[in-house]
Amino acid sequence: MRELLDEIRAAGVDVLVVTQSRPEAVAGVSLPLPTVCDPDRAAYRYFGLDRGRWSMFLRWRVLARYLRLIFAGWRPHRGEAEEDMLQLGGDFILSADRHLLYAHRSNDPADRPAAADLLDQIHHLPRPPEGKA
Amino acid sequence: MPGIDVGDRVGDLTFLRPDGTAVRLSEHPGPLLLIFLRHLR
């Protein structure tokens, strides 16, 4: 994870994590990345991030992901108050002039882009002309 | 759910910092990777 972040930043791309949690819930948590809150989920809707169904938790790849997390020490919990358990996440790359260059909208909790795919996208970002960076 | 498409211009969205103050997307100049989490923990 650390190497991935270092490579992303070395490519001149900032990383910003968005959570649906309230600021009070985030304030006491040690987070490795700059994190902002969207408790009314307006940005989630803006980026077209869906709510899933409860049945998505029964998919094999989702079960396998949670099992891997549990074996790594994570413990299931209900989530922060007012979090929507069915809200899905996503990953988006924005250019410096604020156009959407890449979008991955998760179909279930296990559906995130591979690190290699993100890096590939980042390495192919349009670059500003020399002297304008 | 509809959303913006690749190639579209992204509006200047407003978020909240953990201290409760507002922060706009435009305060992060340069290319940006936005990671939307399902839940915090």
Backbone of each chain as nested JSON, in Angstrom:
{
  "chains": [
    {"id": "A", "residues": [
      {"number": 1, "name": "MET", "atoms": {"N": [0.837, -1.208, 0.0], "CA": [0.0, 0.0, 0.0], "C": [0.873, 1.26, 0.0]}},
      {"number": 2, "name": "ARG", "atoms": {"N": [1.88, 1.254, 0.894], "CA": [2.762, 2.419, 0.99], "C": [3.496, 2.649, -0.325]}},
      {"number": 3, "name": "GLU", "atoms": {"N": [3.968, 1.549, -0.947], "CA": [4.687, 1.694, -2.221], "C": [3.763, 2.226, -3.309]}},
      {"number": 4, "name": "LEU", "atoms": {"N": [2.524, 1.739, -3.296], "CA": [1.555, 2.218, -4.285], "C": [1.336, 3.724, -4.127]}},
      {"number": 5, "name": "LEU", "atoms": {"N": [1.146, 4.164, -2.912], "CA": [0.918, 5.595, -2.673], "C": [2.133, 6.415, -3.079]}},
      {"number": 6, "name": "ASP", "atoms": {"N": [3.311, 5.89, -2.748], "CA": [4.536, 6.614, -3.118], "C": [4.631, 6.763, -4.635]}},
      {"number": 7, "name": "GLU", "atoms": {"N": [4.264, 5.692, -5.338], "CA": [4.359, 5.741, -6.804], "C": [3.327, 6.703, -7.39]}},
      {"number": 8, "name": "ILE", "atoms": {"N": [2.137, 6.713, -6.793], "CA": [1.1, 7.634, -7.253], "C": [1.551, 9.074, -7.051]}},
      {"number": 9, "name": "ARG", "atoms": {"N": [2.093, 9.352, -5.885], "CA": [2.528, 10.724, -5.596], "C": [3.738, 11.105, -6.428]}},
      {"number": 10, "name": "ALA", "atoms": {"N": [4.619, 10.144, -6.682], "CA": [5.784, 10.432, -7.522], "C": [5.354, 10.823, -8.931]}},
      {"number": 11, "name": "ALA", "atoms": {"N": [4.2, 10.349, -9.334], "CA": [3.663, 10.704, -10.656], "C": [2.955, 12.055, -10.625]}},
      {"number": 12, "name": "GLY", "atoms": {"N": [2.995, 12.716, -9.468], "CA": [2.403, 14.056, -9.377], "C": [0.911, 14.057, -9.119]}},
      {"number": 13, "name": "VAL", "atoms": {"N": [0.394, 12.959, -8.624], "CA": [-1.053, 12.851, -8.373], "C": [-1.303, 12.844, -6.865]}},
      {"number": 14, "name": "ASP", "atoms": {"N": [-2.177, 13.714, -6.409], "CA": [-2.59, 13.716, -5.008], "C": [-3.67, 12.658, -4.793]}},
      {"number": 15, "name": "VAL", "atoms": {"N": [-3.791, 12.235, -3.557], "CA": [-4.814, 11.254, -3.205], "C": [-5.709, 11.862, -2.135]}},
      {"number": 16, "name": "LEU", "atoms": {"N": [-7.011, 11.736, -2.337], "CA": [-7.964, 12.234, -1.353], "C": [-9.018, 11.143, -1.129]}},
      {"number": 17, "name": "VAL", "atoms": {"N": [-9.163, 10.759, 0.128], "CA": [-10.132, 9.725, 0.494], "C": [-11.424, 10.402, 0.932]}},
      {"number": 18, "name": "VAL", "atoms": {"N": [-12.549, 9.88, 0.457], "CA": [-13.859, 10.417, 0.82], "C": [-14.612, 9.343, 1.603]}},
      {"number": 19, "name": "THR", "atoms": {"N": [-15.157, 9.743, 2.723], "CA": [-15.955, 8.819, 3.524], "C": [-17.331, 9.409, 3.753]}},
      {"number": 20, "name": "GLN", "atoms": {"N": [-18.303, 8.532, 3.953], "CA": [-19.654, 9.011, 4.242], "C": [-19.835, 9.271, 5.735]}},
      {"number": 21, "name": "SER", "atoms": {"N": [-18.786, 9.033, 6.507], "CA": [-18.867, 9.237, 7.954], "C": [-18.947, 10.715, 8.287]}},
      {"number": 22, "name": "ARG", "atoms": {"N": [-19.458, 10.996, 9.479], "CA": [-19.482, 12.363, 9.966], "C": [-18.082, 12.771, 10.417]}},
      {"number": 23, "name": "PRO", "atoms": {"N": [-17.759, 14.05, 10.381], "CA": [-16.421, 14.49, 10.807], "C": [-16.062, 14.023, 12.21]}},
      {"number": 24, "name": "GLU", "atoms": {"N": [-17.02, 14.007, 13.133], "CA": [-16.721, 13.589, 14.506], "C": [-16.222, 12.143, 14.544]}},
      {"number": 25, "name": "ALA", "atoms": {"N": [-16.741, 11.313, 13.631], "CA": [-16.326, 9.914, 13.609], "C": [-14.922, 9.761, 13.041]}},
      {"number": 26, "name": "VAL", "atoms": {"N": [-14.554, 10.649, 12.13], "CA": [-13.25, 10.555, 11.471], "C": [-12.158, 11.165, 12.34]}},
      {"number": 27, "name": "ALA", "atoms": {"N": [-12.532, 12.16, 13.129], "CA": [-11.527, 12.912, 13.886], "C": [-10.701, 12.02, 14.801]}},
      {"number": 28, "name": "GLY", "atoms": {"N": [-11.29, 10.958, 15.338], "CA": [-10.56, 10.12, 16.284], "C": [-9.873, 8.93, 15.66]}},
      {"number": 29, "name": "VAL", "atoms": {"N": [-9.857, 8.867, 14.354], "CA": [-9.301, 7.702, 13.669], "C": [-7.975, 8.076, 13.017]}},
      {"number": 30, "name": "SER", "atoms": {"N": [-6.99, 7.222, 13.182], "CA": [-5.699, 7.449, 12.534], "C": [-5.782, 6.957, 11.093]}},
      {"number": 31, "name": "LEU", "atoms": {"N": [-5.673, 7.87, 10.156], "CA": [-5.819, 7.524, 8.748], "C": [-4.528, 7.841, 8.0]}},
      {"number": 32, "name": "PRO", "atoms": {"N": [-4.136, 6.952, 7.098], "CA": [-2.857, 7.147, 6.407], "C": [-2.92, 8.158, 5.271]}},
      {"number": 33, "name": "LEU", "atoms": {"N": [-4.11, 8.607, 4.913], "CA": [-4.275, 9.498, 3.768], "C": [-5.176, 10.667, 4.129]}},
      {"number": 34, "name": "PRO", "atoms": {"N": [-5.019, 11.792, 3.445], "CA": [-5.961, 12.897, 3.664], "C": [-7.387, 12.416, 3.417]}},
      {"number": 35, "name": "THR", "atoms": {"N": [-8.24, 12.68, 4.375], "CA": [-9.609, 12.159, 4.319], "C": [-10.602, 13.287, 4.549]}},
      {"number": 36, "name": "VAL", "atoms": {"N": [-11.637, 13.301, 3.731], "CA": [-12.708, 14.284, 3.892], "C": [-14.043, 13.547, 4.002]}},
      {"number": 37, "name": "CYS", "atoms": {"N": [-15.02, 14.259, 4.509], "CA": [-16.312, 13.64, 4.813], "C": [-17.403, 14.157, 3.882]}},
      {"number": 38, "name": "ASP", "atoms": {"N": [-18.306, 13.254, 3.561], "CA": [-19.464, 13.595, 2.735], "C": [-20.684, 12.923, 3.365]}},
      {"number": 39, "name": "PRO", "atoms": {"N": [-21.06, 13.379, 4.568], "CA": [-22.077, 12.646, 5.334], "C": [-23.45, 12.612, 4.683]}},
      {"number": 40, "name": "ASP", "atoms": {"N": [-23.763, 13.573, 3.837], "CA": [-25.067, 13.481, 3.153], "C": [-24.953, 12.754, 1.807]}},
      {"number": 41, "name": "ARG", "atoms": {"N": [-23.746, 12.293, 1.502], "CA": [-23.464, 11.466, 0.317], "C": [-23.785, 12.182, -0.997]}},
      {"number": 42, "name": "ALA", "atoms": {"N": [-23.717, 13.491, -0.98], "CA": [-23.992, 14.261, -2.21], "C": [-22.938, 13.954, -3.274]}},
      {"number": 43, "name": "ALA", "atoms": {"N": [-21.678, 13.854, -2.853], "CA": [-20.621, 13.568, -3.831], "C": [-20.723, 12.125, -4.336]}},
      {"number": 44, "name": "TYR", "atoms": {"N": [-21.131, 11.225, -3.461], "CA": [-21.351, 9.837, -3.899], "C": [-22.376, 9.82, -5.035]}},
      {"number": 45, "name": "ARG", "atoms": {"N": [-23.466, 10.56, -4.848], "CA": [-24.496, 10.594, -5.894], "C": [-23.964, 11.291, -7.142]}},
      {"number": 46, "name": "TYR", "atoms": {"N": [-23.216, 12.38, -6.929], "CA": [-22.688, 13.145, -8.063], "C": [-21.833, 12.242, -8.965]}},
      {"number": 47, "name": "PHE", "atoms": {"N": [-21.044, 11.37, -8.322], "CA": [-20.177, 10.491, -9.097], "C": [-20.878, 9.199, -9.52]}},
      {"number": 48, "name": "GLY", "atoms": {"N": [-22.171, 9.118, -9.217], "CA": [-22.949, 7.966, -9.692], "C": [-22.701, 6.69, -8.927]}},
      {"number": 49, "name": "LEU", "atoms": {"N": [-22.358, 6.807, -7.658], "CA": [-22.093, 5.612, -6.855], "C": [-23.4, 5.075, -6.273]}},
      {"number": 50, "name": "ASP", "atoms": {"N": [-23.687, 3.842, -6.618], "CA": [-24.957, 3.215, -6.25], "C": [-24.974, 2.713, -4.821]}},
      {"number": 51, "name": "ARG", "atoms": {"N": [-26.167, 2.359, -4.4], "CA": [-26.339, 1.539, -3.209], "C": [-26.488, 0.105, -3.696]}},
      {"number": 52, "name": "GLY", "atoms": {"N": [-25.862, -0.814, -2.975], "CA": [-25.993, -2.218, -3.331], "C": [-27.218, -2.833, -2.677]}},
      {"number": 53, "name": "ARG", "atoms": {"N": [-27.288, -4.147, -2.777], "CA": [-28.366, -4.902, -2.115], "C": [-27.727, -5.772, -1.038]}},
      {"number": 54, "name": "TRP", "atoms": {"N": [-28.529, -6.148, -0.072], "CA": [-27.984, -7.001, 0.99], "C": [-27.428, -8.291, 0.422]}},
      {"number": 55, "name": "SER", "atoms": {"N": [-28.005, -8.763, -0.685], "CA": [-27.548, -10.035, -1.258], "C": [-26.11, -9.967, -1.764]}},
      {"number": 56, "name": "MET", "atoms": {"N": [-25.591, -8.745, -1.968], "CA": [-24.21, -8.65, -2.476], "C": [-23.214, -9.218, -1.476]}},
      {"number": 57, "name": "PHE", "atoms": {"N": [-23.588, -9.223, -0.197], "CA": [-22.672, -9.749, 0.814], "C": [-22.549, -11.271, 0.738]}},
      {"number": 58, "name": "LEU", "atoms": {"N": [-23.426, -11.899, -0.041], "CA": [-23.386, -13.355, -0.162], "C": [-22.609, -13.819, -1.386]}},
      {"number": 59, "name": "ARG", "atoms": {"N": [-22.112, -12.867, -2.181], "CA": [-21.312, -13.265, -3.346], "C": [-19.987, -13.88, -2.858]}},
      {"number": 60, "name": "TRP", "atoms": {"N": [-19.539, -14.884, -3.624], "CA": [-18.33, -15.594, -3.204], "C": [-17.136, -14.66, -3.054]}},
      {"number": 61, "name": "ARG", "atoms": {"N": [-16.955, -13.761, -4.008], "CA": [-15.755, -12.912, -3.928], "C": [-15.84, -11.941, -2.76]}},
      {"number": 62, "name": "VAL", "atoms": {"N": [-17.083, -11.554, -2.407], "CA": [-17.252, -10.662, -1.256], "C": [-16.955, -11.428, 0.027]}},
      {"number": 63, "name": "LEU", "atoms": {"N": [-17.519, -12.647, 0.118], "CA": [-17.241, -13.471, 1.292], "C": [-15.74, -13.733, 1.418]}},
      {"number": 64, "name": "ALA", "atoms": {"N": [-15.104, -14.021, 0.28], "CA": [-13.675, -14.306, 0.311], "C": [-12.884, -13.081, 0.768]}},
      {"number": 65, "name": "ARG", "atoms": {"N": [-13.31, -11.911, 0.313], "CA": [-12.597, -10.684, 0.724], "C": [-12.718, -10.475, 2.23]}},
      {"number": 66, "name": "TYR", "atoms": {"N": [-13.944, -10.635, 2.744], "CA": [-14.125, -10.42, 4.181], "C": [-13.392, -11.484, 4.989]}},
      {"number": 67, "name": "LEU", "atoms": {"N": [-13.337, -12.712, 4.474], "CA": [-12.582, -13.744, 5.186], "C": [-11.1, -13.393, 5.244]}},
      {"number": 68, "name": "ARG", "atoms": {"N": [-10.578, -12.883, 4.123], "CA": [-9.16, -12.477, 4.12], "C": [-8.925, -11.365, 5.138]}},
      {"number": 69, "name": "LEU", "atoms": {"N": [-9.839, -10.416, 5.191], "CA": [-9.7, -9.313, 6.147], "C": [-9.758, -9.823, 7.582]}},
      {"number": 70, "name": "ILE", "atoms": {"N": [-10.678, -10.754, 7.831], "CA": [-10.808, -11.295, 9.193], "C": [-9.538, -12.029, 9.59]}},
      {"number": 71, "name": "PHE", "atoms": {"N": [-8.973, -12.81, 8.648], "CA": [-7.725, -13.514, 8.958], "C": [-6.578, -12.535, 9.183]}},
      {"number": 72, "name": "ALA", "atoms": {"N": [-6.707, -11.343, 8.595], "CA": [-5.652, -10.324, 8.774], "C": [-5.868, -9.498, 10.047]}},
      {"number": 73, "name": "GLY", "atoms": {"N": [-6.945, -9.801, 10.768], "CA": [-7.142, -9.124, 12.041], "C": [-8.323, -8.173, 12.098]}},
      {"number": 74, "name": "TRP", "atoms": {"N": [-8.965, -7.923, 10.951], "CA": [-10.12, -7.02, 10.958], "C": [-11.312, -7.737, 11.564]}},
      {"number": 75, "name": "ARG", "atoms": {"N": [-12.143, -7.016, 12.262], "CA": [-13.338, -7.606, 12.852], "C": [-14.579, -6.88, 12.32]}},
      {"number": 76, "name": "PRO", "atoms": {"N": [-15.594, -7.644, 11.887], "CA": [-16.813, -7.001, 11.383], "C": [-17.462, -6.146, 12.464]}},
      {"number": 77, "name": "HIS", "atoms": {"N": [-18.018, -5.066, 12.066], "CA": [-18.787, -4.238, 12.992], "C": [-19.864, -3.526, 12.184]}},
      {"number": 78, "name": "ARG", "atoms": {"N": [-20.744, -2.898, 12.883], "CA": [-21.923, -2.351, 12.233], "C": [-21.633, -1.063, 11.453]}},
      {"number": 79, "name": "GLY", "atoms": {"N": [-20.506, -0.462, 11.688], "CA": [-20.197, 0.797, 11.019], "C": [-20.573, 1.973, 11.886]}},
      {"number": 80, "name": "GLU", "atoms": {"N": [-20.152, 3.129, 11.433], "CA": [-20.453, 4.342, 12.191], "C": [-21.947, 4.666, 12.078]}},
      {"number": 81, "name": "ALA", "atoms": {"N": [-22.433, 5.359, 13.092], "CA": [-23.837, 5.77, 13.065], "C": [-24.097, 6.603, 11.813]}},
      {"number": 82, "name": "GLU", "atoms": {"N": [-25.228, 6.395, 11.225], "CA": [-25.679, 7.132, 10.049], "C": [-24.965, 6.724, 8.765]}},
      {"number": 83, "name": "GLU", "atoms": {"N": [-23.997, 5.802, 8.837], "CA": [-23.427, 5.288, 7.593], "C": [-24.449, 4.364, 6.933]}},
      {"number": 84, "name": "ASP", "atoms": {"N": [-24.501, 4.452, 5.624], "CA": [-25.367, 3.564, 4.856], "C": [-24.563, 2.309, 4.526]}},
      {"number": 85, "name": "MET", "atoms": {"N": [-24.935, 1.194, 5.127], "CA": [-24.17, -0.045, 4.942], "C": [-24.195, -0.523, 3.489]}},
      {"number": 86, "name": "LEU", "atoms": {"N": [-25.173, -0.075, 2.738], "CA": [-25.296, -0.54, 1.354], "C": [-24.613, 0.397, 0.35]}},
      {"number": 87, "name": "GLN", "atoms": {"N": [-24.125, 1.517, 0.821], "CA": [-23.458, 2.452, -0.081], "C": [-22.197, 1.811, -0.669]}},
      {"number": 88, "name": "LEU", "atoms": {"N": [-22.037, 1.946, -1.955], "CA": [-20.862, 1.404, -2.625], "C": [-19.825, 2.503, -2.841]}},
      {"number": 89, "name": "GLY", "atoms": {"N": [-18.588, 2.086, -2.998], "CA": [-17.502, 3.043, -3.186], "C": [-17.096, 3.166, -4.648]}},
      {"number": 90, "name": "GLY", "atoms": {"N": [-15.995, 3.835, -4.856], "CA": [-15.499, 3.993, -6.213], "C": [-14.183, 4.745, -6.227]}},
      {"number": 91, "name": "ASP", "atoms": {"N": [-13.56, 4.744, -7.39], "CA": [-12.257, 5.384, -7.554], "C": [-12.289, 6.227, -8.822]}},
      {"number": 92, "name": "PHE", "atoms": {"N": [-11.804, 7.454, -8.71], "CA": [-11.887, 8.399, -9.826], "C": [-10.582, 9.169, -9.94]}},
      {"number": 93, "name": "ILE", "atoms": {"N": [-10.151, 9.368, -11.17], "CA": [-8.96, 10.189, -11.404], "C": [-9.397, 11.445, -12.136]}},
      {"number": 94, "name": "LEU", "atoms": {"N": [-9.012, 12.586, -11.564], "CA": [-9.351, 13.883, -12.137], "C": [-8.076, 14.532, -12.666]}},
      {"number": 95, "name": "SER", "atoms": {"N": [-8.193, 15.164, -13.796], "CA": [-7.047, 15.889, -14.342], "C": [-6.882, 17.209, -13.596]}},
      {"number": 96, "name": "ALA", "atoms": {"N": [-5.764, 17.87, -13.841], "CA": [-5.511, 19.159, -13.186], "C": [-6.576, 20.183, -13.56]}},
      {"number": 97, "name": "ASP", "atoms": {"N": [-7.12, 20.087, -14.76], "CA": [-8.175, 21.036, -15.144], "C": [-9.561, 20.494, -14.823]}},
      {"number": 98, "name": "ARG", "atoms": {"N": [-9.583, 19.505, -13.949], "CA": [-10.816, 18.999, -13.353], "C": [-11.783, 18.336, -14.33]}},
      {"number": 99, "name": "HIS", "atoms": {"N": [-11.204, 17.553, -15.216], "CA": [-12.024, 16.67, -16.024], "C": [-11.839, 15.243, -15.513]}},
      {"number": 100, "name": "LEU", "atoms": {"N": [-12.913, 14.492, -15.631], "CA": [-12.869, 13.113, -15.163], "C": [-12.155, 12.252, -16.199]}},
      {"number": 101, "name": "LEU", "atoms": {"N": [-11.036, 11.647, -15.784], "CA": [-10.227, 10.861, -16.708], "C": [-10.46, 9.366, -16.557]}},
      {"number": 102, "name": "TYR", "atoms": {"N": [-10.86, 8.961, -15.37], "CA": [-11.013, 7.53, -15.098], "C": [-12.074, 7.367, -14.033]}},
      {"number": 103, "name": "ALA", "atoms": {"N": [-12.922, 6.364, -14.191], "CA": [-13.968, 6.108, -13.203], "C": [-14.117, 4.605, -13.003]}},
      {"number": 104, "name": "HIS", "atoms": {"N": [-14.109, 4.205, -11.764], "CA": [-14.437, 2.823, -11.417], "C": [-15.481, 2.868, -10.316]}},
      {"number": 105, "name": "ARG", "atoms": {"N": [-16.694, 2.423, -10.645], "CA": [-17.781, 2.391, -9.667], "C": [-17.962, 0.952, -9.219]}},
      {"number": 106, "name": "SER", "atoms": {"N": [-17.811, 0.732, -7.944], "CA": [-17.859, -0.635, -7.426], "C": [-19.251, -1.238, -7.559]}},
      {"number": 107, "name": "ASN", "atoms": {"N": [-19.275, -2.529, -7.905], "CA": [-20.536, -3.267, -7.966], "C": [-20.861, -3.982, -6.658]}},
      {"number": 108, "name": "ASP", "atoms": {"N": [-19.816, -4.193, -5.858], "CA": [-20.015, -4.814, -4.553], "C": [-18.776, -4.476, -3.703]}},
      {"number": 109, "name": "PRO", "atoms": {"N": [-18.777, -4.844, -2.434], "CA": [-17.668, -4.429, -1.559], "C": [-16.299, -4.959, -1.986]}},
      {"number": 110, "name": "ALA", "atoms": {"N": [-16.247, -6.013, -2.781], "CA": [-14.963, -6.569, -3.196], "C": [-14.485, -6.003, -4.528]}},
      {"number": 111, "name": "ASP", "atoms": {"N": [-15.284, -5.177, -5.13], "CA": [-14.991, -4.687, -6.481], "C": [-14.244, -3.361, -6.417]}},
      {"number": 112, "name": "ARG", "atoms": {"N": [-12.93, -3.438, -6.376], "CA": [-12.084, -2.237, -6.439], "C": [-11.068, -2.454, -7.549]}},
      {"number": 113, "name": "PRO", "atoms": {"N": [-10.593, -1.382, -8.168], "CA": [-9.619, -1.583, -9.254], "C": [-8.299, -2.112, -8.707]}},
      {"number": 114, "name": "ALA", "atoms": {"N": [-7.627, -2.89, -9.52], "CA": [-6.31, -3.385, -9.133], "C": [-5.331, -2.212, -9.093]}},
      {"number": 115, "name": "ALA", "atoms": {"N": [-4.382, -2.301, -8.187], "CA": [-3.381, -1.238, -8.065], "C": [-2.681, -1.002, -9.397]}},
      {"number": 116, "name": "ALA", "atoms": {"N": [-2.391, -2.088, -10.114], "CA": [-1.697, -1.959, -11.393], "C": [-2.534, -1.167, -12.393]}},
      {"number": 117, "name": "ASP", "atoms": {"N": [-3.852, -1.356, -12.353], "CA": [-4.723, -0.616, -13.274], "C": [-4.712, 0.879, -12.956]}},
      {"number": 118, "name": "LEU", "atoms": {"N": [-4.774, 1.195, -11.664], "CA": [-4.732, 2.611, -11.274], "C": [-3.416, 3.256, -11.705]}},
      {"number": 119, "name": "LEU", "atoms": {"N": [-2.325, 2.535, -11.448], "CA": [-1.017, 3.088, -11.815], "C": [-0.906, 3.265, -13.324]}},
      {"number": 120, "name": "ASP", "atoms": {"N": [-1.442, 2.314, -14.056], "CA": [-1.395, 2.417, -15.513], "C": [-2.145, 3.666, -15.977]}},
      {"number": 121, "name": "GLN", "atoms": {"N": [-3.308, 3.896, -15.394], "CA": [-4.071, 5.096, -15.737], "C": [-3.283, 6.362, -15.395]}},
      {"number": 122, "name": "ILE", "atoms": {"N": [-2.687, 6.354, -14.217], "CA": [-1.955, 7.537, -13.753], "C": [-0.738, 7.809, -14.633]}},
      {"number": 123, "name": "HIS", "atoms": {"N": [-0.058, 6.755, -15.035], "CA": [1.134, 6.94, -15.867], "C": [0.785, 7.415, -17.276]}},
      {"number": 124, "name": "HIS", "atoms": {"N": [-0.48, 7.294, -17.647], "CA": [-0.886, 7.753, -18.98], "C": [-1.697, 9.037, -18.929]}},
      {"number": 125, "name": "LEU", "atoms": {"N": [-1.636, 9.745, -17.799], "CA": [-2.343, 11.016, -17.706], "C": [-1.756, 12.023, -18.693]}},
      {"number": 126, "name": "PRO", "atoms": {"N": [-2.612, 12.857, -19.262], "CA": [-2.068, 13.932, -20.113], "C": [-1.166, 14.832, -19.273]}},
      {"number": 127, "name": "ARG", "atoms": {"N": [-0.049, 15.183, -19.794], "CA": [0.899, 16.046, -19.092], "C": [0.829, 17.469, -19.624]}},
      {"number": 128, "name": "PRO", "atoms": {"N": [0.952, 18.471, -18.734], "CA": [0.974, 19.852, -19.215], "C": [2.237, 20.101, -20.015]}},
      {"number": 129, "name": "PRO", "atoms": {"N": [2.209, 21.077, -20.926], "CA": [3.405, 21.39, -21.699], "C": [4.565, 21.765, -20.791]}},
      {"number": 130, "name": "GLU", "atoms": {"N": [5.785, 21.564, -21.285], "CA": [6.983, 21.906, -20.503], "C": [6.883, 23.317, -19.959]}},
      {"number": 131, "name": "GLY", "atoms": {"N": [7.252, 23.494, -18.701], "CA": [7.274, 24.838, -18.107], "C": [5.944, 25.278, -17.557]}},
      {"number": 132, "name": "LYS", "atoms": {"N": [4.886, 24.454, -17.731], "CA": [3.566, 24.856, -17.236], "C": [3.107, 23.959, -16.109]}},
      {"number": 133, "name": "ALA", "atoms": {"N": [3.964, 23.067, -15.623], "CA": [3.572, 22.155, -14.56], "C": [3.418, 22.919, -13.252]}}
    ]},
    {"id": "B", "residues": [
      {"number": 1, "name": "MET", "atoms": {"N": [-27.664, 4.332, -11.238], "CA": [-27.678, 5.733, -10.83], "C": [-26.832, 6.535, -11.818]}},
      {"number": 2, "name": "PRO", "atoms": {"N": [-27.375, 7.591, -12.407], "CA": [-26.556, 8.375, -13.337], "C": [-25.455, 9.107, -12.592]}},
      {"number": 3, "name": "GLY", "atoms": {"N": [-24.414, 9.404, -13.263], "CA": [-23.318, 10.165, -12.68], "C": [-22.551, 10.799, -13.801]}},
      {"number": 4, "name": "ILE", "atoms": {"N": [-21.549, 11.566, -13.463], "CA": [-20.785, 12.174, -14.536], "C": [-19.985, 11.109, -15.262]}},
      {"number": 5, "name": "ASP", "atoms": {"N": [-19.663, 11.392, -16.5], "CA": [-18.95, 10.435, -17.336], "C": [-17.501, 10.853, -17.515]}},
      {"number": 6, "name": "VAL", "atoms": {"N": [-16.698, 9.893, -17.902], "CA": [-15.308, 10.191, -18.249], "C": [-15.305, 11.251, -19.354]}},
      {"number": 7, "name": "GLY", "atoms": {"N": [-14.491, 12.269, -19.152], "CA": [-14.434, 13.381, -20.098], "C": [-15.203, 14.594, -19.631]}},
      {"number": 8, "name": "ASP", "atoms": {"N": [-16.15, 14.386, -18.712], "CA": [-16.93, 15.517, -18.198], "C": [-16.092, 16.358, -17.24]}},
      {"number": 9, "name": "ARG", "atoms": {"N": [-16.464, 17.628, -17.156], "CA": [-15.82, 18.502, -16.172], "C": [-16.479, 18.261, -14.818]}},
      {"number": 10, "name": "VAL", "atoms": {"N": [-15.655, 18.167, -13.796], "CA": [-16.14, 17.895, -12.439], "C": [-16.364, 19.214, -11.72]}},
      {"number": 11, "name": "GLY", "atoms": {"N": [-17.515, 19.358, -11.109], "CA": [-17.836, 20.58, -10.381], "C": [-16.989, 20.745, -9.134]}},
      {"number": 12, "name": "ASP", "atoms": {"N": [-17.04, 21.94, -8.572], "CA": [-16.235, 22.235, -7.38], "C": [-16.999, 21.791, -6.136]}},
      {"number": 13, "name": "LEU", "atoms": {"N": [-16.927, 20.513, -5.855], "CA": [-17.687, 19.935, -4.742], "C": [-17.122, 20.398, -3.401]}},
      {"number": 14, "name": "THR", "atoms": {"N": [-17.977, 20.377, -2.407], "CA": [-17.562, 20.753, -1.059], "C": [-17.671, 19.545, -0.128]}},
      {"number": 15, "name": "PHE", "atoms": {"N": [-16.61, 19.341, 0.651], "CA": [-16.576, 18.269, 1.641], "C": [-16.345, 18.889, 3.017]}},
      {"number": 16, "name": "LEU", "atoms": {"N": [-16.324, 18.043, 4.024], "CA": [-15.988, 18.485, 5.378], "C": [-14.698, 17.827, 5.817]}},
      {"number": 17, "name": "ARG", "atoms": {"N": [-13.811, 18.617, 6.396], "CA": [-12.617, 18.048, 7.011], "C": [-13.015, 17.386, 8.327]}},
      {"number": 18, "name": "PRO", "atoms": {"N": [-12.151, 16.529, 8.868], "CA": [-12.466, 15.908, 10.168], "C": [-12.715, 16.927, 11.277]}},
      {"number": 19, "name": "ASP", "atoms": {"N": [-12.187, 18.142, 11.14], "CA": [-12.462, 19.157, 12.162], "C": [-13.784, 19.892, 11.902]}},
      {"number": 20, "name": "GLY", "atoms": {"N": [-14.491, 19.493, 10.875], "CA": [-15.807, 20.062, 10.604], "C": [-15.804, 21.248, 9.652]}},
      {"number": 21, "name": "THR", "atoms": {"N": [-14.64, 21.762, 9.294], "CA": [-14.587, 22.891, 8.37], "C": [-14.752, 22.398, 6.93]}},
      {"number": 22, "name": "ALA", "atoms": {"N": [-15.235, 23.29, 6.095], "CA": [-15.492, 22.926, 4.705], "C": [-14.206, 22.989, 3.879]}},
      {"number": 23, "name": "VAL", "atoms": {"N": [-14.117, 22.12, 2.907], "CA": [-12.998, 22.141, 1.963], "C": [-13.558, 21.881, 0.573]}},
      {"number": 24, "name": "ARG", "atoms": {"N": [-13.108, 22.679, -0.365], "CA": [-13.593, 22.529, -1.736], "C": [-12.577, 21.733, -2.556]}},
      {"number": 25, "name": "LEU", "atoms": {"N": [-13.092, 21.066, -3.538], "CA": [-12.229, 20.268, -4.403], "C": [-11.147, 21.132, -5.051]}},
      {"number": 26, "name": "SER", "atoms": {"N": [-11.477, 22.38, -5.317], "CA": [-10.518, 23.27, -5.98], "C": [-9.321, 23.592, -5.095]}},
      {"number": 27, "name": "GLU", "atoms": {"N": [-9.392, 23.252, -3.813], "CA": [-8.243, 23.464, -2.931], "C": [-7.188, 22.385, -3.125]}},
      {"number": 28, "name": "HIS", "atoms": {"N": [-7.481, 21.425, -3.958], "CA": [-6.51, 20.377, -4.278], "C": [-6.138, 20.52, -5.749]}},
      {"number": 29, "name": "PRO", "atoms": {"N": [-5.235, 21.437, -6.07], "CA": [-4.856, 21.624, -7.475], "C": [-4.047, 20.428, -7.977]}},
      {"number": 30, "name": "GLY", "atoms": {"N": [-4.051, 20.266, -9.262], "CA": [-3.278, 19.176, -9.842], "C": [-4.116, 17.928, -9.986]}},
      {"number": 31, "name": "PRO", "atoms": {"N": [-3.559, 16.927, -10.651], "CA": [-4.28, 15.663, -10.82], "C": [-4.605, 15.053, -9.459]}},
      {"number": 32, "name": "LEU", "atoms": {"N": [-5.73, 14.396, -9.393], "CA": [-6.211, 13.918, -8.094], "C": [-6.851, 12.539, -8.248]}},
      {"number": 33, "name": "LEU", "atoms": {"N": [-6.488, 11.65, -7.351], "CA": [-7.156, 10.355, -7.245], "C": [-8.126, 10.442, -6.075]}},
      {"number": 34, "name": "LEU", "atoms": {"N": [-9.406, 10.308, -6.38], "CA": [-10.449, 10.327, -5.343], "C": [-10.854, 8.89, -5.046]}},
      {"number": 35, "name": "ILE", "atoms": {"N": [-10.754, 8.524, -3.783], "CA": [-11.135, 7.171, -3.369], "C": [-12.348, 7.285, -2.455]}},
      {"number": 36, "name": "PHE", "atoms": {"N": [-13.487, 6.819, -2.924], "CA": [-14.715, 6.83, -2.119], "C": [-14.811, 5.503, -1.372]}},
      {"number": 37, "name": "LEU", "atoms": {"N": [-14.807, 5.595, -0.058], "CA": [-14.908, 4.392, 0.764], "C": [-16.372, 4.003, 0.954]}},
      {"number": 38, "name": "ARG", "atoms": {"N": [-16.58, 2.705, 1.176], "CA": [-17.922, 2.249, 1.571], "C": [-18.199, 2.666, 3.002]}},
      {"number": 39, "name": "HIS", "atoms": {"N": [-17.231, 2.408, 3.836], "CA": [-17.386, 2.781, 5.242], "C": [-16.007, 3.085, 5.807]}},
      {"number": 40, "name": "LEU", "atoms": {"N": [-16.003, 3.726, 6.954], "CA": [-14.746, 4.23, 7.493], "C": [-13.835, 3.111, 7.97]}},
      {"number": 41, "name": "ARG", "atoms": {"N": [-14.398, 2.117, 8.677], "CA": [-13.56, 1.063, 9.248], "C": [-14.082, -0.31, 8.886]}}
    ]}
  ]
}
